[in-house]
Amino acid sequence: MWSGEELRRFNEVVDEYGSVNVYSAGDNIGALLRGPAQEVLPDVAVIPRLGLLFDPSIQSRIRPLTEAGSRQPEFWRGLVTPYGSDERLGAWFKIAHKSLVWHRAGEGTPPANLDGWQPGRLAIGAADGWVLSDWFENVLLAYAPEVYGGLFPPLDNADWWRAPQVASALKLLGTLWRSAFTPEQGRRALTMQFHDSILDVFVYRTADLVAAPDFALPVIERYAGKGVAAHFRFPAYRQNPAPLVVGGDVAVAMKDGGEKAVDFVSWLTRERKKPDALTRWVADGGFLTPFTLPPHELLREPAQELKSAANAHYDLSDRLLGGLEGGDGRGLWRVLTELFTDVTVNTVEPDTAARTAQDKLYAGSREGAL
């Protein structure tokens, strides 16, 4: 799905390997890998949504790995290992810390607790559905970690979506959004993309906080300069652990790619002797791997948290399949966009909006059920 600067830097990496043709499938990568046209399948796919690896129609086209990724930390290896199997379907190329809240250096005080947090002037790129799902995942994981793991395979019984903790987390999320946005600000946020929400805090200063993954840093430093940013962890709820939502891009070898595909995945995801372009990408910030602690002081602690993965949970929306599978205008992303619209633009009470959203999520979880 990469474009712009990320795609340029990835091309610099693979140029060191040799003759490799790279193209971005955008948000249609799931449809491409599921599609009936075998001749358009790539040799290798870098997949941004973990759940796609376990879609039966895609998993059957993947060549399991033996050596590639074998030295990656146990938490990350386990994510790409099918339930009840010891075969790894892929190896992690890029990982992301999705529980950071960014603010201007020297300004802002980390909240003591999620309960009662008044975030003030927030920037949210609500035009990108994944931004809203990151908010939901952090709030749900903070509020009810015991429910989070039941919402995706292999425990994805639709009744989990009817749990009262889900409704309470949605209400808490709606309350936070409602406190931070007037209707006019909500309408503006719905047209704002992730990149622009970063600028709202660090360039235009029309907001004070933005919840954003580690890869916000290169955007900040490109447009606002170095030494202007700080961050804190997304706040905990009462006595629960602070949430740690993680994401990433996993490289997989497709069966029709043969051994050359396996060799390329091994080269791309190896622990040592990384391509020079990848080493520079890590050094510049905005790129974390399972192995490397980056030199940038703002990313060293987040990178260490990803490596140890204590209390880490993988991005929920990126694990969902069926009626709740993510994507702009559909699934979980759509429901959360409608929740955001209800509580900010339409001034629906958070409790009412939360119950409506939960009903939609339950209905969506049953779509495609056997």
C-alpha positions, 0 to 999 in steps of 0.5 A: 500500500506504500506510496510517495516517500515510503515507496521511494525508500523501499525501491532504494532497498530492493535496488540493492538486491538486483532485478526486482519489479515493485508495484503497489496494490494499494488498498486492493492487496487482499482482492489481488491475492485472493483473485482467480488470475494466477498470472498476476500474482506476485512472487513476493507480497509485503502484506500490511494486514496480518489477517490476510495471511490466514484467509484460506484462499490466500494462505493456500498460495503462500510458501511457508518459510524455514530460515527466513525470520527464524531469529525474529523475536518469539512474539513476532514469529508467533503472529505469522504461525497458523494456530496449531502449526509450526510453519511460519507464513512470513517474516516481518520487514517493518513493525510499528508502535501504535500507542504513542501520543505526540506533542510539541517538546516542552508542552503538554503533560501526560495524563495519569489515567484514561479515565477522565482524560480531557485531551484538549485540542486533538488532531485526528486524520479521520479521513483515514479509517485506520487512524480511528481504528487505532484509537478504538484499539487503544481504548478497548485494550486499555479498558478491557484487555480480556475482551480484545483477544476474543474478537479475531480468529481463532476465537472470533465468535460474533457474541464477543462483539456483544460483550458489555465491555465493548459498548463501554469502550465505545462509549469512552471513546465517543466521550473522548472525541466529543470533548475534543471537537466542536461540530465544525472541527469534527467535519474538518477532521473527517476530511483530514488525512493522517499526514495533515493531522501531524502538521496541525500540531507541529506546523500550524499549531491548531492542535496540541496532541495527535495519537500517531505511530512511530512513523509520524516522526519523519513527517514531523522532522521534514516539515517542522524540524528536529528537536520539536517533538515529544511523545508519551504512551497512550494512557492506561485505564485505572489499574490495567496495564497501559495499552501497547498496540503494534502493527507491521508489514510482513513479507511472504513468498508466494508458491509460484515464486519458487525458491527465488521468492524465498531467497528474496524474503530471506534477504529482505528480512535478515537480522544482519548485513542489512541493505545500506538503504535500509540501514539509512532508513532506520537511522533517519527514523520512521522505520522499525524492525524486530532487531534494530534499536534505532539511533534516534532518541525518540524511537529507542524506547518505542523500539525496545517496547516492540522488541520485548513485546510485553503486553503487546497486542497486534492491531485488531482491525488488521486481523479481521476478515469477513464483514469487519475486514478493514478498508476505507468505507467498509468494515470496522473502519466504516463503523468507527467513522460513523461513530466519530461523525455521530458524537462530533458532528451530529452531537449524538450522546456517546452512550447512544452512539456507542450502542448503535456502533456495537449493533453494527459491529455485531451485524458485521461480524456475522457477515460471511459466517458459515 
